[in-house]
Amino acid sequence: MEYTFTLKYQLSADDCNLDEIVERLGAAGCDDALIGIARPGNIALEFTREALIAEDALRSALADVRTCIESAKFIEAAPNFVGLTEAAELAKSTENN
């Protein structure tokens, strides 16, 4: 099944070169995401990802982003395929792997 969702992050002051971030995201397998900058220092990624269940799609996207923007702080996932608490737990679990 295909899931569309958005992940929002706050970028660190040390890691705000957007061209470089876009290159790293593509290299990390996030070529299924549209990248947007609404406010300076923040990034939003709208994914369209294949998975059996929404949680798997969300988990894999969180892990992919974490590998190439390690300093980014996870802010929000939308729409609410999982609750906010579960999204935070998923984000933490990808940080620990």
ROTI-868689 format. One record per atom (N, C-alpha, C, O): y negated, z negated, x; atom name; residue in one letter. Coordinates in steps of 0.001 Angstrom, whole numbers, plus 524288, in hexadecimal, padded with zeros to 5 digits. Layout:
% ROTI-868689
SITE      py      pz      px   atomo   residuo
SITE       Y       Z       X      CA         A
...
This chain:
% ROTI-868689
SITE      py      pz      px   atomo   residuo
SITE   80493   80000   8034A       N         M
SITE   80000   80000   80000      CA         M
SITE   7FB24   80000   8037E       C         M
SITE   7FB4C   7FE0A   807E2       O         M
SITE   7F6EE   80228   80193       N         E
SITE   7F20F   8026C   8047D      CA         E
SITE   7EE3C   7FE5F   80263       C         E
SITE   7ED67   7FE01   7FDAA       O         E
SITE   7EBEA   7FB56   805E9       N         Y
SITE   7E832   7F741   80476      CA         Y
SITE   7E2EE   7F85C   806FD       C         Y
SITE   7E2A8   7F9C8   80B93       O         Y
SITE   7DEC4   7F7B4   803FC       N         T
SITE   7D975   7F847   80602      CA         T
SITE   7D6CF   7F300   805B3       C         T
SITE   7D6B4   7F088   80193       O         T
SITE   7D4AA   7F147   80A1A       N         F
SITE   7D221   7EC31   80A6A      CA         F
SITE   7CE26   7EC4A   80ED0       C         F
SITE   7CE37   7EFC1   81226       O         F
SITE   7CABA   7E87A   80EC5       N         T
SITE   7C69A   7E818   812B5      CA         T
SITE   7C709   7E2EF   8159A       C         T
SITE   7C7C8   7DECF   8133F       O         T
SITE   7C68F   7E33D   81ABF       N         L
SITE   7C64E   7DE9E   81E14      CA         L
SITE   7C0E3   7DE63   82070       C         L
SITE   7BEE4   7E24F   82261       O         L
SITE   7BE7C   7D9C6   82046       N         K
SITE   7B940   7D91D   82279      CA         K
SITE   7B974   7D52D   826EF       C         K
SITE   7BC22   7D131   826B1       O         K
SITE   7B67F   7D679   82B07       N         Y
SITE   7B669   7D343   82FBE      CA         Y
SITE   7B0D4   7D289   831A6       C         Y
SITE   7AD6D   7D5D0   830C4       O         Y
SITE   7AFFD   7CE25   83448       N         Q
SITE   7AB27   7CD3E   83729      CA         Q
SITE   7AC69   7CE42   83CDF       C         Q
SITE   7B020   7CC0E   83EFD       O         Q
SITE   7A952   7D197   83F5B       N         L
SITE   7AA33   7D2E6   844D3      CA         L
SITE   7A77C   7CEF3   84854       C         L
SITE   7A371   7CCC2   846EF       O         L
SITE   7A9C1   7CE18   84CDB       N         S
SITE   7A734   7CA9F   850A0      CA         S
SITE   7A2BE   7CD98   85334       C         S
SITE   7A2BD   7D267   85352       O         S
SITE   79EFE   7CABD   85541       N         A
SITE   79A84   7CD27   857DE      CA         A
SITE   79C40   7D04E   85C9C       C         A
SITE   799AE   7D419   85E13       O         A
SITE   7A0A1   7CEC1   85F09       N         D
SITE   7A2A6   7D170   863AC      CA         D
SITE   7A585   7D675   86259       C         D
SITE   7A689   7D99F   865D3       O         D
SITE   7A6DA   7D741   85D6C       N         D
SITE   7AA24   7DBAC   85BEB      CA         D
SITE   7A7BF   7DE8E   85743       C         D
SITE   7AA04   7DEAC   85306       O         D
SITE   7A330   7E0DB   85815       N         C
SITE   7A074   7E386   853CA      CA         C
SITE   79F96   7E957   854C9       C         C
SITE   79C99   7EBD1   851F2       O         C
SITE   7A222   7EB96   858C3       N         N
SITE   7A1A2   7F12F   859C2      CA         N
SITE   7A50C   7F408   855CA       C         N
SITE   7A9CD   7F458   8566E       O         N
SITE   7A29D   7F619   851B5       N         L
SITE   7A586   7F84F   84D5A      CA         L
SITE   7A8AF   7FD20   84ED9       C         L
SITE   7AD05   7FDDB   84CE9       O         L
SITE   7A694   80067   85242       N         D
SITE   7A991   80502   853F3      CA         D
SITE   7AE9D   8035E   856A7       C         D
SITE   7B2C1   805A3   855BB       O         D
SITE   7AE3C   7FF6F   859FA       N         E
SITE   7B2D1   7FD73   85CBB      CA         E
SITE   7B6B8   7FAF8   858ED       C         E
SITE   7BB71   7FBB1   85978       O         E
SITE   7B4C0   7F816   85523       N         I
SITE   7B822   7F598   85142      CA         I
SITE   7BB09   7F9B4   84E0F       C         I
SITE   7BFB2   7F91F   84D08       O         I
SITE   7B855   7FDD2   84C7F       N         V
SITE   7BAD3   80205   84982      CA         V
SITE   7BF34   80482   84CB5       C         V
SITE   7C366   80595   84A9E       O         V
SITE   7BE47   8056C   851B4       N         E
SITE   7C24B   807A5   85523      CA         E
SITE   7C703   80403   85586       C         E
SITE   7CB7A   805C4   85535       O         E
SITE   7C603   7FEF8   85633       N         R
SITE   7CA51   7FB2E   856A8      CA         R
SITE   7CD62   7FACE   85196       C         R
SITE   7D22C   7FA63   851B5       O         R
SITE   7CAB7   7FAF3   84D1E       N         L
SITE   7CD6B   7FAB9   84819      CA         L
SITE   7D106   7FF6D   8476D       C         L
SITE   7D576   7FED8   845A9       O         L
SITE   7CF29   8040E   848CF       N         G
SITE   7D26D   808B7   84874      CA         G
SITE   7D72A   80855   84BFA       C         G
SITE   7DB79   809C7   84A68       O         G
SITE   7D66C   80667   850B9       N         A
SITE   7DABE   805D6   8546C      CA         A
SITE   7DEB1   801BE   8529A       C         A
SITE   7E34D   8020D   853F1       O         A
SITE   7DCE6   7FDEA   84F8E       N         A
SITE   7E05C   7F9BC   84DB8      CA         A
SITE   7E32F   7FB23   848AD       C         A
SITE   7E611   7F7EB   84690       O         A
SITE   7E268   7FFE7   846B4       N         G
SITE   7E530   8017E   84201      CA         G
SITE   7E227   800BE   83D00       C         G
SITE   7E461   8011F   838C1       O         G
SITE   7DD24   7FFB2   83D67       N         C
SITE   7D9F4   7FEE7   838BE      CA         C
SITE   7D753   803F9   83706       C         C
SITE   7D2EC   803E9   83518       O         C
SITE   7DA03   80850   837BB       N         D
SITE   7D7D2   80D56   83622      CA         D
SITE   7D828   80E12   83039       C         D
SITE   7D67B   81216   82E2D       O         D
SITE   7DA4B   80A3E   82D82       N         D
SITE   7DA72   80A4E   827C6      CA         D
SITE   7D60C   80701   8256D       C         D
SITE   7D64D   80573   820E1       O         D
SITE   7D207   805F4   82890       N         A
SITE   7CDA7   802B6   826C6      CA         A
SITE   7C87E   805A0   82740       C         A
SITE   7C785   8085F   82B13       O         A
SITE   7C537   804F5   82347       N         L
SITE   7BFCC   806A9   82391      CA         L
SITE   7BCA9   80208   8258E       C         L
SITE   7BD5E   7FDA6   823B5       O         L
SITE   7B93C   802F7   82945       N         I
SITE   7B661   7FEC2   82BD1      CA         I
SITE   7B0BD   7FED7   829FE       C         I
SITE   7AE31   802EB   82A0A       O         I
SITE   7AED0   7FA50   82864       N         G
SITE   7A972   7F9EB   82694      CA         G
SITE   7A6A9   7F54E   828EE       C         G
SITE   7A8FF   7F143   82A14       O         G
SITE   7A196   7F5FF   8299E       N         I
SITE   79E46   7F1D6   82BA4      CA         I
SITE   79A0A   7F0DF   82797       C         I
SITE   7967D   7F40E   826F9       O         I
SITE   79A64   7EC8D   824DC       N         A
SITE   79673   7EB54   820E7      CA         A
SITE   791F1   7E842   82347       C         A
SITE   78D62   7E93A   82216       O         A
SITE   79341   7E49E   82696       N         R
SITE   78F5B   7E160   8292D      CA         R
SITE   7907C   7E15E   82F00       C         R
SITE   79508   7E19A   8308D       O         R
SITE   78C87   7E11C   83235       N         P
SITE   78D7F   7E0C8   837D7      CA         P
SITE   79101   7DC1C   83915       C         P
SITE   7902B   7D7CF   83719       O         P
SITE   794DB   7DCFE   83C51       N         G
SITE   7986C   7D8D3   83DD9      CA         G
SITE   79D20   7D837   83A57       C         G
SITE   7A085   7D4FD   83B6E       O         G
SITE   79D6E   7DB42   8361A       N         N
SITE   7A1ED   7DB12   8328C      CA         N
SITE   7A45F   7E07A   83236       C         N
SITE   7A1BF   7E46F   832F4       O         N
SITE   7A962   7E097   83118       N         I
SITE   7AC30   7E579   83070      CA         I
SITE   7AFDA   7E4EC   82BC4       C         I
SITE   7B236   7E0D2   82AEF       O         I
SITE   7B045   7E918   828C7       N         A
SITE   7B3E6   7E941   82458      CA         A
SITE   7B797   7EDDC   82533       C         A
SITE   7B5EC   7F21A   826BB       O         A
SITE   7BC89   7ECFB   82434       N         L
SITE   7C086   7F101   824D1      CA         L
SITE   7C34A   7F1BF   81FA1       C         L
SITE   7C5E3   7EE2C   81DBD       O         L
SITE   7C2C4   7F654   81D52       N         E
SITE   7C576   7F77B   81873      CA         E
SITE   7CA7A   7FA6C   819C7       C         E
SITE   7CA5D   7FEFC   81B4D       O         E
SITE   7CED7   7F7BA   8192A       N         F
SITE   7D3F5   7F9E0   81A70      CA         F
SITE   7D682   7FC5B   815B0       C         F
SITE   7D5C6   7FA91   81149       O         F
SITE   7D979   80070   81696       N         T
SITE   7DD36   80290   812DE      CA         T
SITE   7E255   802A8   815DD       C         T
SITE   7E345   8061F   8190F       O         T
SITE   7E5A7   7FEC7   814C7       N         R
SITE   7EA44   7FDD9   817F9      CA         R
SITE   7EF2F   7FDC8   814B0       C         R
SITE   7EF4B   7FB97   81069       O         R
SITE   7F349   8003C   816C2       N         E
SITE   7F872   8005D   81448      CA         E
SITE   7FB70   7FB64   815A4       C         E
SITE   7FB78   7F9B1   81A24       O         E
SITE   7FDF3   7F913   811B8       N         A
SITE   8014A   7F481   81287      CA         A
SITE   80467   7F395   80D8A       C         A
SITE   80318   7F5A4   80965       O         A
SITE   80882   7F07A   80DFE       N         L
SITE   80B9D   7EF27   80961      CA         L
SITE   808A5   7EB95   805AE       C         L
SITE   808EE   7EC2B   800EB       O         L
SITE   805C3   7E7DA   807F3       N         I
SITE   802AE   7E435   804CB      CA         I
SITE   7FD48   7E39B   8073C       C         I
SITE   7FC8E   7E4AE   80BDE       O         I
SITE   7F984   7E1E6   8041F       N         A
SITE   7F41C   7E163   805E7      CA         A
SITE   7F3AA   7DDB6   80A93       C         A
SITE   7F0B3   7DEC7   80E35       O         A
SITE   7F687   7D977   80A85       N         E
SITE   7F63A   7D5B6   80ED5      CA         E
SITE   7F7AA   7D83F   81403       C         E
SITE   7F52F   7D72B   817FD       O         E
SITE   7FBA2   7DB9A   81407       N         D
SITE   7FD26   7DE46   818DC      CA         D
SITE   7F8DF   7E1F2   81AC6       C         D
SITE   7F7DA   7E241   81F77       O         D
SITE   7F65D   7E4BB   81726       N         A
SITE   7F217   7E838   8189C      CA         A
SITE   7ED99   7E51A   81AFA       C         A
SITE   7EB6E   7E695   81F01       O         A
SITE   7EC3D   7E0CF   81877       N         L
SITE   7E803   7DD79   81A54      CA         L
SITE   7E95A   7DB14   81F9C       C         L
SITE   7E625   7DB17   82332       O         L
SITE   7EE0A   7D90D   82010       N         R
SITE   7EFBA   7D68F   824F8      CA         R
SITE   7EF8D   7DA71   82984       C         R
SITE   7EDAF   7D91A   82DBD       O         R
SITE   7F174   7DF32   828B6       N         S
SITE   7F18D   7E2F8   82CFC      CA         S
SITE   7EC09   7E4A3   82E88       C         S
SITE   7EAF2   7E560   83328       O         S
SITE   7E890   7E53D   82AB4       N         A
SITE   7E32E   7E6AE   82BF2      CA         A
SITE   7E06F   7E248   82EED       C         A
SITE   7DDB2   7E34D   832BE       O         A
SITE   7E126   7DD6D   82D36       N         L
SITE   7DEDD   7D8FA   82FFD      CA         L
SITE   7E0B5   7D8C9   835A4       C         L
SITE   7DD98   7D7DF   83931       O         L
SITE   7E5B4   7D9A4   83679       N         A
SITE   7E7DE   7D98B   83BC3      CA         A
SITE   7E5AC   7DDFD   83F0F       C         A
SITE   7E458   7DD32   8439C       O         A
SITE   7E549   7E2AA   83CCC       N         D
SITE   7E32E   7E721   83FB5      CA         D
SITE   7DD89   7E62A   84157       C         D
SITE   7DC10   7E747   845C8       O         D
SITE   7DA6A   7E420   83DD0       N         V
SITE   7D4F0   7E30C   83F1A      CA         V
SITE   7D49D   7DED3   84340       C         V
SITE   7D17F   7DF3B   846E2       O         V
SITE   7D7CA   7DACF   842BE       N         R
SITE   7D7B3   7D677   8467F      CA         R
SITE   7D8E8   7D85F   84C0B       C         R
SITE   7D6BF   7D64B   84FCE       O         R
SITE   7DC50   7DC46   84C9D       N         T
SITE   7DDBD   7DE23   851D8      CA         T
SITE   7D945   7E0EA   85497       C         T
SITE   7D90F   7E0F7   85964       O         T
SITE   7D5AB   7E33F   85199       N         C
SITE   7D18E   7E639   8543B      CA         C
SITE   7CC1A   7E3DD   853B8       C         C
SITE   7C887   7E580   8567D       O         C
SITE   7CB64   7E01D   8504C       N         I
SITE   7C65C   7DD55   84FE9      CA         I
SITE   7C796   7D782   84FD7       C         I
SITE   7C6B9   7D4D5   84BF0       O         I
SITE   7C999   7D59E   8542C       N         E
SITE   7CB74   7D034   8547F      CA         E
SITE   7C74B   7CC2C   8533D       C         E
SITE   7C880   7C803   85126       O         E
SITE   7C26A   7CD5B   8547B       N         S
SITE   7BE45   7C97D   853BB      CA         S
SITE   7BC05   7C980   84E36       C         S
SITE   7B8D4   7C624   84CEE       O         S
SITE   7BDA1   7CD3B   84AE7       N         A
SITE   7BB7F   7CD8F   8459C      CA         A
SITE   7BD6D   7C902   84248       C         A
SITE   7C1EC   7C75B   842AD       O         A
SITE   7B9E9   7C708   83F00       N         K
SITE   7BB37   7C2BC   83B76      CA         K
SITE   7BC43   7C4FD   8360C       C         K
SITE   7B8DA   7C77C   833C1       O         K
SITE   7C0F4   7C41D   83401       N         F
SITE   7C264   7C5FB   82ED6      CA         F
SITE   7BF18   7C334   82ABD       C         F
SITE   7BEA3   7BE6A   82ACB       O         F
SITE   7BCC3   7C646   82723       N         I
SITE   7B96D   7C417   82313      CA         I
SITE   7BBFD   7C469   81DB5       C         I
SITE   7BC2B   7C08E   81AD7       O         I
SITE   7BE03   7C921   81C58       N         E
SITE   7BFAC   7C9ED   816F4      CA         E
SITE   7C367   7CE8A   81685       C         E
SITE   7C324   7D243   8198E       O         E
SITE   7C6DE   7CE34   812AF       N         A
SITE   7CA32   7D298   81123      CA         A
SITE   7C93D   7D399   80B5B       C         A
SITE   7C900   7CFF2   8083D       O         A
SITE   7C8B3   7D887   809F4       N         A
SITE   7C7CD   7D9E2   80477      CA         A
SITE   7CAAA   7DEF1   80336       C         A
SITE   7CB3C   7E221   806C4       O         A
SITE   7CC78   7DFEE   7FE93       N         P
SITE   7CC8D   7DC3F   7FA39      CA         P
SITE   7D095   7D800   7FB36       C         P
SITE   7D336   7D808   7FF3D       O         P
SITE   7D110   7D47A   7F7B0       N         N
SITE   7D46D   7CFF1   7F86A      CA         N
SITE   7DA21   7D121   7F730       C         N
SITE   7DC22   7CF91   7F31B       O         N
SITE   7DCC5   7D3F3   7FACD       N         F
SITE   7E269   7D4AF   7FA44      CA         F
SITE   7E519   7CF6D   7FAE5       C         F
SITE   7E902   7CE44   7F859       O         F
SITE   7E2E0   7CC4E   7FE5A       N         V
SITE   7E49F   7C6E8   7FF25      CA         V
SITE   7DFC1   7C391   7FEA7       C         V
SITE   7DB66   7C58D   7FF1F       O         V
SITE   7E06E   7BE96   7FDBB       N         G
SITE   7DBF5   7BB1F   7FD4D      CA         G
SITE   7D93F   7BA5D   80282       C         G
SITE   7DB54   7BBC5   8069C       O         G
SITE   7D496   7B821   80250       N         L
SITE   7D187   7B748   80703      CA         L
SITE   7D462   7B3C1   80AE0       C         L
SITE   7D43B   7B4B5   80F96       O         L
SITE   7D6EF   7AFC3   808F6       N         T
SITE   7D9DE   7AC3E   80C5D      CA         T
SITE   7DE3C   7AF2F   80F1C       C         T
SITE   7DF06   7AE8B   813CF       O         T
SITE   7E118   7B26E   80C2C       N         E
SITE   7E55A   7B569   80E78      CA         E
SITE   7E349   7B958   8126F       C         E
SITE   7E5B9   7BA1E   81682       O         E
SITE   7DED4   7BBDD   81156       N         A
SITE   7DC87   7BF9A   81506      CA         A
SITE   7DB04   7BCD9   81A15       C         A
SITE   7DBDC   7BEEF   81E55       O         A
SITE   7D8CC   7B82F   819A6       N         A
SITE   7D767   7B52D   81E4E      CA         A
SITE   7DC42   7B3B7   8216E       C         A
SITE   7DC3E   7B3F4   8263C       O         A
SITE   7E068   7B233   81EB2       N         E
SITE   7E54A   7B0DA   8215F      CA         E
SITE   7E79B   7B59D   8240F       C         E
SITE   7E98D   7B535   82870       O         E
SITE   7E76D   7BA24   8217C       N         L
SITE   7E957   7BEF3   823E6      CA         L
SITE   7E62F   7C04C   828BF       C         L
SITE   7E862   7C1DF   82CB9       O         L
SITE   7E106   7BFAF   8286F       N         A
SITE   7DDAD   7C0C3   82CED      CA         A
SITE   7DEF6   7BD21   83170       C         A
SITE   7DF3E   7BED9   835EB       O         A
SITE   7DFBF   7B81D   83050       N         K
SITE   7E12C   7B459   83469      CA         K
SITE   7E673   7B5A6   836C9       C         K
SITE   7E71F   7B53D   83B87       O         K
SITE   7EA40   7B73C   83387       N         S
SITE   7EF71   7B870   83593      CA         S
SITE   7EF53   7BD28   83926       C         S
SITE   7F268   7BD6E   83CD5       O         S
SITE   7EBDA   7C0E4   8382D       N         T
SITE   7EB7C   7C568   83BAF      CA         T
SITE   7E8D3   7C3F2   840C4       C         T
SITE   7E9CF   7C666   844C8       O         T
SITE   7E572   7BFFB   840AE       N         E
SITE   7E2F6   7BE1D   84578      CA         E
SITE   7E6DF   7BB87   84910       C         E
SITE   7E661   7BBDF   84DD6       O         E
SITE   7EAB8   7B8F6   846DC       N         N
SITE   7EE8A   7B60C   849ED      CA         N
SITE   7F2E5   7B96E   84C12       C         N
SITE   7F5E3   7B7A3   84F60       O         N
SITE   7F357   7BE48   84A49       N         N
SITE   7F780   7C1CD   84C25      CA         N
SITE   7F5A9   7C53D   85075       C         N
SITE   7F8AB   7C86B   85274       O         N
